[in-house]
């Protein structure tokens, strides 16, 4: 799957952003998709995932109740609505998929697409 994330930008703490991901390739069909992020000087971390039928969504504890993942299968799109943003949400956000479960964690082996930078000012 080829993945192109967009929608990042600079926002004040408490604000909102909506990230979009355009996916292409046959493996999008039926797959679990997700978002990861990487802040400067840290490892990439899982943010959220969504099943093909959107019934199964999972979130990192740090974003639960603030972020919402969704998808439009007809348009091969995945979204991440981010509300109540905090400075610690500052990172490059990457769309990923198909995901697999490994040791009870969502895993993506790559290749990673181009991420989108989210900067939250205090």
C-alpha positions in Angstrom: 0.0 0.0 0.0 1.3 3.5 -0.9 0.4 6.0 1.8 0.3 9.8 1.7 -0.5 11.7 4.9 -1.6 15.3 4.9 -3.3 17.9 7.1 -0.6 18.7 9.6 0.2 22.2 10.7 0.7 24.6 13.6 -2.0 24.8 16.2 -2.4 26.2 19.7 -2.9 23.9 22.7 -6.6 23.0 23.0 -7.1 23.3 19.2 -8.0 20.7 16.6 -6.6 19.2 13.4 -7.8 16.6 11.0 -5.2 14.4 9.3 -5.9 12.6 6.1 -4.3 9.6 4.5 -4.7 8.6 0.8 -3.9 5.0 0.3 -3.4 3.1 -2.9 -2.9 -0.5 -3.7 -4.9 -3.6 -3.5 -3.9 -4.5 0.1 -5.9 -1.6 1.5 -9.0 -3.8 0.9 -9.8 -5.7 4.1 -6.8 -4.4 6.0 -6.4 -2.8 9.4 -5.1 0.7 9.0 -3.6 3.0 11.6 -1.6 6.1 12.6 1.8 6.3 14.3 3.8 9.3 15.3 7.4 10.2 16.0 8.4 13.1 18.2 12.0 14.5 17.9 14.5 12.3 19.6 12.0 9.5 20.3 11.0 6.3 18.7 7.9 6.0 16.5 4.8 5.1 18.5 1.4 3.7 17.9 -1.5 6.2 18.0 -4.6 4.5 16.6 -5.9 1.7 14.4 -9.1 0.9 12.7 -10.5 -2.4 11.2 -11.8 -2.7 7.7 -15.4 -2.4 8.7 -14.6 0.4 11.2 -16.1 -1.7 14.1 -12.7 -2.2 15.8 -10.8 0.9 16.8 -7.9 1.1 19.2 -6.1 4.0 20.7 -2.9 4.7 22.6 -3.8 5.7 26.2 -2.2 9.1 25.6 -4.8 10.0 23.0 -8.0 8.2 24.2 -10.9 10.5 24.4 -9.2 13.2 22.3 -8.4 11.5 18.9 -10.8 9.7 16.6 -9.8 7.4 13.7 -12.1 6.8 10.8 -11.9 5.5 7.2 -13.7 5.8 3.9 -13.2 2.5 2.1 -14.8 3.7 -1.1 -12.2 6.5 -1.4 -9.3 4.6 0.1 -8.9 7.2 2.8 -8.1 7.1 6.5 -8.5 10.0 8.9 -7.4 11.1 12.3 -9.5 13.8 14.0 -7.4 15.3 16.8 -9.1 17.5 19.4 -7.9 19.1 22.6 -4.3 19.0 21.3 -1.4 19.2 23.8 2.2 20.3 23.2 3.2 16.7 23.8 1.2 15.7 20.7 3.9 17.5 18.6 5.3 14.9 16.2 5.4 13.8 12.6 2.3 11.6 12.1 2.4 8.7 9.7 -0.4 6.7 8.2 0.3 2.9 8.1 -1.2 -0.3 6.9 -1.9 -3.0 6.7 -1.1 -3.5 10.3 -0.5 -6.8 12.1 -0.7 -7.9 15.7 2.6 -8.8 17.2 2.9 -9.5 21.0 -0.5 -7.9 21.4 0.6 -4.7 19.8 -0.2 -3.3 16.4 2.8 -3.5 14.2 3.8 -2.1 10.8 6.9 -3.4 9.1 7.1 -0.6 6.5 7.8 1.0 4.2 6.7 4.2 5.8 5.2 6.9 3.6 5.7 10.6 3.9 4.4 11.8 7.3 2.8 15.1 8.2 4.2 17.4 10.9 1.9 18.5 13.7 3.2 21.2 16.0 1.2 22.2 19.1 2.2 25.4 20.8 1.6 26.1 24.4 
